[in-house]
Amino acid sequence: MNKFYQSIARHYDHIFPLSDGLKKFLYTFGITNTDHILDIGCATGEVVFYLAPYAQSVTGIDLDPDLIEIARSKKNERGRKNVAFFVRDMLDIDNVFIPDQFRIVLCLGNTLVHLLSPDTINNFLGKVSNILSGNGMFIFQILNYEKILEQRTRELPLIDNDKIIFRRSYDHDTQKPLLVFDTSLTVKASSETINNSITLYPLRQEELIQMSNRHLYRSIQFYGGFDGRAFNAQHDLLIGVWQK
């Protein structure tokens, strides 16, 4: 996975800028200056920096050292003392953090599907539950893979702005039951093109519901967008808000 993100790290904020919709969605959870928050798969740290003024502390972890280096450089520029960034594997959170440490754990940006089997994902969800405080919340966002599988989606919408062009496609056949995710990034200033491929597990809502029942999540909700719409099979996103 590292090579995939290392090669696009310096362009990440141009590909995936923090959206107003996500900011408004996170703001609705009533974050206070007593809250400790963890962002798993934090990339360049933009979610961490957005939440920092409202929380007591916000920690970001990511497996890619280049993304974390960018996040740490932003910390120096922005002078935020209540944020921290670490290169960590999401499967090691039970060894890095203590039980009940965080009121909110985030796992956004399709990070969850980088775990390549239902057993691995189920194991991770148990670890998240362990580091959540009482009544804590786990908030995650992936794509709606049930729709992608049913429609055999090959191409995702093109990302095209004044800095980059980012093409994304799926190969449904090479590595079943996994999906091969291919990308092509063109940097407009230099005409450089960076091609990448990574394998993902197409996680579906029904699997997540089964997993939630095995852990200490007393309330689970699913949304189809950051505007809070209830999830249905036609939405492009699958967002979960699970309460311990």
HELIX and SHEET records of a PDB file:
HELIX    1   1 ASN A    2  GLN A    6  1                                   5    
HELIX    2   2 ALA A    9  HIS A   11  5                                   3    
HELIX    3   3 TYR A   12  ILE A   15  1                                   4    
HELIX    4   4 ASP A   20  TYR A   27  1                                   8    
HELIX    5   5 GLU A   46  LEU A   51  1                                   6    
HELIX    6   6 PRO A   65  ARG A   78  1                                  14    
HELIX    7   7 MET A   90  ASP A   92  5                                   3    
HELIX    8   8 ILE A   93  VAL A   96  1                                   4    
HELIX    9   9 THR A  111  HIS A  114  5                                   4    
HELIX   10  10 PRO A  118  ILE A  131  1                                  14    
HELIX   11  11 TYR A  145  GLU A  150  1                                   6    
HELIX   12  12 GLN A  205  SER A  212  1                                   8    
SHEET    1   A 7 VAL A  83  VAL A  87  0                                        
SHEET    2   A 7 SER A  57  ASP A  62  1                                        
SHEET    3   A 7 HIS A  36  ILE A  40  1                                        
SHEET    4   A 7 PHE A 102  CYS A 107  1                                        
SHEET    5   A 7 LEU A 132  LEU A 143  1                                        
SHEET    6   A 7 LEU A 237  GLN A 243 -1                                        
SHEET    7   A 7 SER A 219  TYR A 223 -1                                        
SHEET    1   B 4 ILE A 159  ASP A 160  0                                        
SHEET    2   B 4 ILE A 164  ASP A 171 -1                                        
SHEET    3   B 4 LEU A 179  VAL A 187 -1                                        
SHEET    4   B 4 GLU A 192  LEU A 200 -1                                        
END                                                                             
